[in-house]
Amino acid sequence: MFRLVTRRRDFGSVRVSSSVKVDQPITTKRTPASEWDGAHFWLRYHSPSELYALSFRRRDGMVVIKRKVTAHDSAAVDGGDYATLAQASCPIPYGSWQQVSASAVDGPSGTVQLSLEINGSTALSVVDHAPGALSKPGGVGLRVDNSELWFRDFTATPLG
């Protein structure tokens, strides 16, 4: 398990990018296999219960864009519920370097355009029409579950 998030919380329209190498997920008694095991970017990170998660290498071979918002129900994970906004099959190879980037761009009427690119090609893109608090700037970061991740040249670039 690895979590990295910036102290800065002023990233509005932004593009994050990094070269990454992800190893095949593992399973232990303490960390059973989950479909979401793998590597993810965080955008508009306000707290563990309020963020966008853009998954670029999951155990199940899917790329997924999710919104997590604060919730108080019994299913809430770290105080929030995930809503899948878009998903597609796009497995990238384990154990080799890939260039991955994600962006969140403010749109008209409070919408947020979210995109995920792998090796220069758009893997997934969606407009969030109900971003709520996630229409405001936040932090950016990386998350990894049940996998080894190497990353280099992580950048966060503000977009006009």
Contact map, one row per residue, 1 for C-alpha under 8 A:
1110000000000000000000000000000000000000000000000000000000000000000000000000000000000000000000000000000000000000000000000000000000000000000000111110000000000000
1111000000000000000000000000000000000000000000000000000000000000000000000000000000000000000000000000000000000000000000000000000000000000000001111000000000000000
1111100000000000000000000000000000000000000000000000000000000000000000000000000000000000000000000000000000000000000000000000000000000000000011110000000000000000
0111110000000000000000000000000000000000000000000000000000000000000000000000000000000000000000000000000000000000000000000000000000000000000011100000000000000000
0011111000000000000000000000000000000000010010000000000000000000000000000000000000000000000000000000000000000000000000000000000000000000001111000000000000000000
0001111110000000000000000000000000000000000000000000000000000000000000000000000000000000000000000000000000000000000000000000000000000000001110000000000000000000
0000111110000000000000000000000000000000000000000000000000000000000000000000000000000000000000000000000000000000000000000000000000000000001000000000000000000000
0000011111100000000000000000000000000000000000000000000000000000000000000000000000000000000000000000000000000000000000000000000000000000011000000000000000000000
0000011111100000000000000000000000000000000111000000000000000000000000000000000000000000000000000000000000000000000000000000000000000000111100000000000000000000
0000000111110000000000000000000000000000000000000000000000000000000000000000000000000000000000000000000000000000000000000000000000000000111000000000000000000000
0000000111111100000000000000000000000000000100000000000000000000000000000000000000000000000000000000000000000000000000000000000000000000111100000000000000000100
0000000001111100000000000000000000000000000100000000000000000000000000000000000000000000000000000000000111000000000000000000000000000011110000000000000000000100
0000000000111110000000000000000000000000000000000000000000000000000000000000000000000000000000000000001111000000000000000000000000000000100000000000000000000111
0000000000111111000000000000000000000000000000000000000000000000000000000000000000000000000000000000001110000000000000000000000000000000000000000000000000011110
0000000000001111100000000000000000000000000000000000000000000000000000000000000000000000000000000000111100000000000000000000000000000000000000000000000000011110
0000000000000111110000000000000000000000000000000000000000000000000000000000000000000000000000000000111000000000000000000000000000000000000100000000000001111000
0000000000000011111000000000000000000000000000000000000000000000000000000000000000000000000000000011110000000000000000000000000000000000000000000000000011110000
0000000000000001111100000000000000000000000000000000000000000000000000000000000000000000000000000011100000000000000000000000000000000000000000000000001111100000
0000000000000000111110000000000000000000000000000000000000000000000000000000000000000000000000001111000000000000000000000000000000000000000000000000001111000000
0000000000000000011111000000000000000000000000000000000000000000000000000000000000000000000000001111000000000000000000000000000000000000000000000000111100000000
0000000000000000001111100000000000000000000000000000000000000000000000000000000000000000000001111100000000000000000000000000000000000000000000000000111000000000
0000000000000000000111110000000000000110000000000000000010000000000000000000000000000000000001111000000000000000000000000000000000000000000000000011110000000000
0000000000000000000011111000000000000000000000000000000000000000000000000000000000000000000001100000000000000000000000000000000000000000000000000011100000000000
0000000000000000000001111100000000000000000000000000000000100000000000000000000000000000000001100000000000000000000000000000000000000000000000000011000000000000
0000000000000000000000111110000000001100000000000000000000100000000000000000000000000000000000000000000000000000000000000000000000000000000000001111000000000000
0000000000000000000000011111000010000000000000000000000000000000000000000000000000000000000000000000000000000000000000000000000000000000000000000110000000000000
0000000000000000000000001111101110000000000000000000000000000000000000000000000000000000000000000000000000000000000000000000000000000000000000000100000000000000
0000000000000000000000000111111110000000000000000000000000000000000000000000000000000000000000000000000000000000000000000000000000000000000000000000000000000000
0000000000000000000000000011111100000000000000000000000000000000000000000000000000000000000000000000000000000000000000000000000000000000000000000000000000000000
0000000000000000000000000001111100000000000000000000000000000000000000000000000000000000000000000000000000000000000000000000000000000000000000000000000000000000
0000000000000000000000000011111110000000000000000000000000000000000000000000000000000000000000000000000000000000000000000000000000000000000000000100000000000000
0000000000000000000000000011111111000000000000000000000000000000000000000000000000000000000000000000000000000000000000000000000000000000000000000000000000000000
0000000000000000000000000111001111101000000000000000000000000000000000000000000000000000000000000000000000000000000000000000000000000000000000000100000000000000
0000000000000000000000000000000111111000000000000000000000100000000000000000000000000000000000000000000000000000000000000000000000000000000000000000000000000000
0000000000000000000000000000000011111000000000000000000001110000000000000000000000000000000000000000000000000000000000000000000000000000000000000000000000000000
0000000000000000000000000000000001111100000000000000001001110000000000000000000000000000000000000000000000000000000000000000000000000000000000001000000000000000
0000000000000000000000001000000011111110000000000000000001100000000000000000000000000000000000000000000000000000000000000000000000000000000000011110000000000000
0000000000000000000001001000000000011111000000000000001111100000000000000000000000000000000000000000000000000000000000000000000000000000000000011110000000000000
0000000000000000000001000000000000001111100000000000001111000000000000000000000000000000000000000000000000000000000000000000000000000000000001111010100000000000
0000000000000000000000000000000000000111110000000000111110000000000000000000000000000000000000000000000000000000000000000000000000000000000001110000000000000000
0000000000000000000000000000000000000011111000000000111100000000000000000000000000000000000000000000010000000000000000000000000000000000000111100000000000000000
0000100000000000000000000000000000000001111110000011110000000000000000000000000000000000000000000000000000000000000000000000000000000000001111100000000000000000
0000000000000000000000000000000000000000111110000011110000000000000000000000000000000000000000000000001100000000000000000000000000000000011110000000000000000000
0000000010110000000000000000000000000000011111000011000000000000000000000000000000000000000000000000000100000000000000000000000000000111111100000000000000000000
0000100010000000000000000000000000000000011111110111000000000000000000000000000000000000000000000000000000000000000000000000000000000000011110000000000000000000
0000000010000000000000000000000000000000000111111110000000000000000000000000000000000000000000000000000000000000000000000000000000000100011000000000000000000000
0000000000000000000000000000000000000000000011111110000000000000000000000000000000000000000000000000000000000000000000000000000000000000000000000000000000000000
0000000000000000000000000000000000000000000011111110000000000000000000000000011100000000000000000000000000000000000000000000000000000000000000000000000000000000
0000000000000000000000000000000000000000000001111110000000000000000111100000111110000000000000000000000000000000000000000000000000000000000000000000000000000000
0000000000000000000000000000000000000000000011111111000000000000001111000000000100000000000000000000000000000000000000000000000000000100000000000000000000000000
0000000000000000000000000000000000000000011111111111100000000000001110000000000000000000000000000000000000000000000000000000000000000100000000000000000000000000
0000000000000000000000000000000000000000011110000111110000000000111100000000000000000000000000000000000000000000000000000000000000000100000000000000000000000000
0000000000000000000000000000000000000001111000000011111000000001111100000000000000000000000000000000000000000000000000000000000000000000000000000000000000000000
0000000000000000000000000000000000000001111000000001111100000011110000000000000000000000000000000000010000000000000100000000000000000000000000000000000000000000
0000000000000000000000000000000000010111100000000000111111000111100000000000000000000000000000000000000000000000000000000000000000000000000000000000000000000000
0000000000000000000000000000000000000111100000000000011111000111000000000000000000000000000000000001000000000000000101000000000000000000000000000000000000000000
0000000000000000000001000000000000000111000000000000001111101110000000000000000000000000001100000000000000000000000000000000000000000000000000000000000000000000
0000000000000000000000000000000000111110000000000000001111111110000000000000000000000000001000000000000000000000000000000000000000000000000000000000000000000000
0000000000000000000000011000000001111100000000000000000011111100000000000000000000000000000000000000000000000000000000000000000000000000000000000000000000000000
0000000000000000000000000000000000110000000000000000000001111100000000000000000000000000000000000000000000000000000000000000000000000000000000000000000000000000
0000000000000000000000000000000000000000000000000000000011111110000000000000000000000000111100000000000000000000000000000000000000000000000000000000000000000000
0000000000000000000000000000000000000000000000000000001111111111000000000000000000000011111000000000000000000000000000000000000000000000000000000000000000000000
0000000000000000000000000000000000000000000000000000011111001111100000000000000000000011111000000000000000000000000000000011000000000000000000000000000000000000
0000000000000000000000000000000000000000000000000000111100000111110000000000000000011111000000000000000000000000000000000001000000000000000000000000000000000000
0000000000000000000000000000000000000000000000000001111000000011111000000000000000011110000000000000000000000000010000000001010000000000000000000000000000000000
0000000000000000000000000000000000000000000000000001110000000001111100000000000001111100000000000000000000000000000000000000000000000000000000000000000000000000
0000000000000000000000000000000000000000000000000111100000000000111110000000000001111000000000000000000000000000000000000000000000100000000000000000000000000000
0000000000000000000000000000000000000000000000001111100000000000011111000000000111100000000000000000000000000000000000000000000000000000000000000000000000000000
0000000000000000000000000000000000000000000000001110000000000000001111100000000111000000000000000000000000000000000000000000000000000000000000000000000000000000
0000000000000000000000000000000000000000000000001100000000000000000111110000001110000000000000000000000000000000000000000000000000000000000000000000000000000000
0000000000000000000000000000000000000000000000001000000000000000000011111001001110000000000000000000000000000000000000000000000000000000000000000000000000000000
0000000000000000000000000000000000000000000000000000000000000000000001111101001100000000000000000000000000000000000000000000000000000000000000000000000000000000
0000000000000000000000000000000000000000000000000000000000000000000000111111000000000000000000000000000000000000000000000000000000000000000000000000000000000000
0000000000000000000000000000000000000000000000000000000000000000000000011111000000000000000000000000000000000000000000000000000000000000000000000000000000000000
0000000000000000000000000000000000000000000000000000000000000000000000001111100010000000000000000000000000000000000000000000000000000000000000000000000000000000
0000000000000000000000000000000000000000000000000000000000000000000000111111111110000000000000000000000000000000000000000000000000000000000000000000000000000000
0000000000000000000000000000000000000000000000001000000000000000000000000011111110000000000000000000000000000000000000000000000000000000000000000000000000000000
0000000000000000000000000000000000000000000000011000000000000000000000000001111100000000000000000000000000000000000000000000000000000000000000000000000000000000
0000000000000000000000000000000000000000000000011000000000000000000001110001111110000000000000000000000000000000000000000000000000000000000000000000000000000000
0000000000000000000000000000000000000000000000011100000000000000000111110001111111000000000000000000000000000000000000000000000000000000000000000000000000000000
0000000000000000000000000000000000000000000000001000000000000000000111100011101111100000000000000000000000000000000000000000000000000000000000000000000000000000
0000000000000000000000000000000000000000000000000000000000000000011110000000000111110000000000000000000000000000000000000000000000000000000000000000000000000000
0000000000000000000000000000000000000000000000000000000000000000011100000000000011111000000000000000000000000000000000000000000000000000000000000000000000000000
0000000000000000000000000000000000000000000000000000000000000001111000000000000001111110000000000000000000000000000000000000000000000000000000000000000000000000
0000000000000000000000000000000000000000000000000000000000000001111000000000000000111110000000000000000000000000000000000000010100000000000000000000000000000000
0000000000000000000000000000000000000000000000000000000000000001110000000000000000011111000000000000000000000000000000000001110000000000000000000000000000000000
0000000000000000000000000000000000000000000000000000000000000111100000000000000000011111100000000000000000000000000000000001000000000000000000000000000000000000
0000000000000000000000000000000000000000000000000000000000000111000000000000000000000111110000000000000000000000000000000011000000000000000000000000000000000000
0000000000000000000000000000000000000000000000000000000000001110000000000000000000000011111000000000000000000000000000000000000000000000000000000000000000000000
0000000000000000000000000000000000000000000000000000000000001110000000000000000000000001111100000000000000000000000000000010000000000000000000000000000000000000
0000000000000000000000000000000000000000000000000000000011001110000000000000000000000000111110000000000000000000000000000000000000000000000000000000000000000000
0000000000000000000000000000000000000000000000000000000010001000000000000000000000000000011111000000000000000000000000000000000000000000000000000000000000000000
0000000000000000000000000000000000000000000000000000000000000000000000000000000000000000001111110000000000000000000000000000000000000000000000000000000000000000
0000000000000000000011110000000000000000000000000000000000000000000000000000000000000000000111110000000000000000000000000000000000000000000000000000000000000000
0000000000000000000011110000000000000000000000000000000000000000000000000000000000000000000011111000000000000000000000000000000000000000000000000000000000000000
0000000000000000000011000000000000000000000000000000000000000000000000000000000000000000000011111100000000000000000000000000000000000000000000000000000000000000
0000000000000000001111000000000000000000000000000000000000000000000000000000000000000000000000111110000000000000000000000000000000000000000000000000000000000000
0000000000000000001110000000000000000000000000000000000000000000000000000000000000000000000000011111000000000000000001100000000000000000000000000000000000000000
0000000000000000111100000000000000000000000000000000000000000000000000000000000000000000000000001111100000000000000001110000000000000000000000000000000000000000
0000000000000000111100000000000000000000000000000000000100000000000000000000000000000000000000000111110000000000000111110000000000000000000000000000000000000000
0000000000000011110000000000000000000000000000000000000000000000000000000000000000000000000000000011111000000000000111000000000000000000000000000000000000000000
0000000000000011100000000000000000000000100000000000010000000000000000000000000000000000000000000001111100000000011110000000000000000000000000000000000000000000
0000000000001111000000000000000000000000001000000000000000000000000000000000000000000000000000000000111110000000111100000000000000000000000000000000000000000000
0000000000011110000000000000000000000000001100000000000000000000000000000000000000000000000000000000011111000001111000000000000000000000000000000000000000000000
0000000000011100000000000000000000000000000000000000000000000000000000000000000000000000000000000000001111100001110000000000000000000000000000000000000000000010
0000000000011000000000000000000000000000000000000000000000000000000000000000000000000000000000000000000111110111100000000000000000000010000000000000000000000000
0000000000000000000000000000000000000000000000000000000000000000000000000000000000000000000000000000000011111111100000000000000000000000000000000000000000000000
0000000000000000000000000000000000000000000000000000000000000000000000000000000000000000000000000000000001111110000000000000000000000000000000000000000000000000
0000000000000000000000000000000000000000000000000000000000000000000000000000000000000000000000000000000000111110000000000000000000000000000000000000000000000000
0000000000000000000000000000000000000000000000000000000000000000000000000000000000000000000000000000000001111111000000000000000011100010000000000000000000000000
0000000000000000000000000000000000000000000000000000000000000000000000000000000000000000000000000000000001111111100000000000001111100010000000000000000000000000
0000000000000000000000000000000000000000000000000000000000000000000000000000000000000000000000000000000111100111110000000000001110100010000000000000000000000000
0000000000000000000000000000000000000000000000000000000000000000000000000000000000000000000000000000001111100011111000000000111100000000000000000000000000000000
0000000000000000000000000000000000000000000000000000000000000000100000000000000000000000000000000000011110000001111100000000111100000000000000000000000000000000
0000000000000000000000000000000000000000000000000000000000000000000000000000000000000000000000000000011100000000111110000111110000000000000000000000000000000000
0000000000000000000000000000000000000000000000000000010100000000000000000000000000000000000000000001111000000000011111000111100000000000000000000000000000000000
0000000000000000000000000000000000000000000000000000000000000000000000000000000000000000000000000001110000000000001111111111000000000000000000000000000000000000
0000000000000000000000000000000000000000000000000000000100000000000000000000000000000000000000000111100000000000000111111110000000000000000000000000000000000000
0000000000000000000000000000000000000000000000000000000000000000000000000000000000000000000000000111000000000000000011111000000000000000000000000000000000000000
0000000000000000000000000000000000000000000000000000000000000000000000000000000000000000000000000011000000000000000011111100000000000000000000000000000000000000
0000000000000000000000000000000000000000000000000000000000000000000000000000000000000000000000000000000000000000000011111110000000000000000000000000000000000000
0000000000000000000000000000000000000000000000000000000000000000000000000000000000000000000000000000000000000000001111011111100000000000000000000000000000000000
0000000000000000000000000000000000000000000000000000000000000010000000000000000000000001010000000000000000000000001111001111100000000000000000000000000000000000
0000000000000000000000000000000000000000000000000000000000000011100000000000000000000111000000000000000000000000001110000111110000000000000000000000000000000000
0000000000000000000000000000000000000000000000000000000000000000000000000000000000000100000000000000000000000000111100000111111000000000000000000000000000000000
0000000000000000000000000000000000000000000000000000000000000000100000000000000000001100000000000000000000000000111000000001111100000000000000000000000000000000
0000000000000000000000000000000000000000000000000000000000000000000000000000000000000000000000000000000000000011110000000000111110000000000000000000000000000000
0000000000000000000000000000000000000000000000000000000000000000000000000000000000001000000000000000000000000011110000000000011111100000000000000000000000000000
0000000000000000000000000000000000000000000000000000000000000000000000000000000000000000000000000000000000000111000000000000001111100000000000000000000000000000
0000000000000000000000000000000000000000000000000000000000000000000000000000000000000000000000000000000000000110000000000000000111110000000000000000000000000000
0000000000000000000000000000000000000000000000000000000000000000001000000000000000000000000000000000000000000111000000000000000111111110000000000000000000000000
0000000000000000000000000000000000000000000000000000000000000000000000000000000000000000000000000000000000000000000000000000000001111110000000000000000000000000
0000000000000000000000000000000000000000000000000000000000000000000000000000000000000000000000000000000000000000000000000000000000111111000000000000000000000000
0000000000000000000000000000000000000000000101000111000000000000000000000000000000000000000000000000000000000000000000000000000000111111110000000000000000000000
0000000000010000000000000000000000000000000100000000000000000000000000000000000000000000000000000000000001000111000000000000000000111111100000000000000000000000
0000000000010000000000000000000000000000000100000000000000000000000000000000000000000000000000000000000000000000000000000000000000001111110000000000000000000000
0000000011111000000000000000000000000000000100000000000000000000000000000000000000000000000000000000000000000000000000000000000000000111111000000000000000000000
0000000111110000000000000000000000000000001111000000000000000000000000000000000000000000000000000000000000000000000000000000000000000101111100000000000000000000
0000111111100000000000000000000000000000011111000000000000000000000000000000000000000000000000000000000000000000000000000000000000000000111110000000000000000000
0000110010100001000000000000000000000000111110000000000000000000000000000000000000000000000000000000000000000000000000000000000000000000011111000000000000010000
0011110000000000000000000000000000000000111010000000000000000000000000000000000000000000000000000000000000000000000000000000000000000000001111100000000000000000
0111100000000000000000000000000000000011110000000000000000000000000000000000000000000000000000000000000000000000000000000000000000000000000111110000000000000000
1111000000000000000000000000000000000011110000000000000000000000000000000000000000000000000000000000000000000000000000000000000000000000000011111000000000000000
1110000000000000000000000000000000001111000000000000000000000000000000000000000000000000000000000000000000000000000000000000000000000000000001111111100000000000
1100000000000000000000001000000000011110000000000000000000000000000000000000000000000000000000000000000000000000000000000000000000000000000000111110000000000000
1000000000000000000000001110001010001100000000000000000000000000000000000000000000000000000000000000000000000000000000000000000000000000000000011111000000000000
1000000000000000000001111100000000001110000000000000000000000000000000000000000000000000000000000000000000000000000000000000000000000000000000011111100000000000
0000000000000000000001111000000000000000000000000000000000000000000000000000000000000000000000000000000000000000000000000000000000000000000000010111110000000000
0000000000000000000111100000000000000010000000000000000000000000000000000000000000000000000000000000000000000000000000000000000000000000000000010011111000000000
0000000000000000000111000000000000000000000000000000000000000000000000000000000000000000000000000000000000000000000000000000000000000000000000000001111100000000
0000000000000000011110000000000000000000000000000000000000000000000000000000000000000000000000000000000000000000000000000000000000000000000000000000111111000000
0000000000000000011100000000000000000000000000000000000000000000000000000000000000000000000000000000000000000000000000000000000000000000000000000000011111000000
0000000000000000111000000000000000000000000000000000000000000000000000000000000000000000000000000000000000000000000000000000000000000000000000000000001111100000
0000000000000001111000000000000000000000000000000000000000000000000000000000000000000000000000000000000000000000000000000000000000000000000000000000001111110000
0000000000000001110000000000000000000000000000000000000000000000000000000000000000000000000000000000000000000000000000000000000000000000000000000000000011111000
0000000000000111100000000000000000000000000000000000000000000000000000000000000000000000000000000000000000000000000000000000000000000000000100000000000001111100
0000000000000111000000000000000000000000000000000000000000000000000000000000000000000000000000000000000000000000000000000000000000000000000000000000000000111110
0000000000111110000000000000000000000000000000000000000000000000000000000000000000000000000000000000000000000000000000000000000000000000000000000000000000011111
0000000000001110000000000000000000000000000000000000000000000000000000000000000000000000000000000000000010000000000000000000000000000000000000000000000000001111
0000000000001000000000000000000000000000000000000000000000000000000000000000000000000000000000000000000000000000000000000000000000000000000000000000000000000111
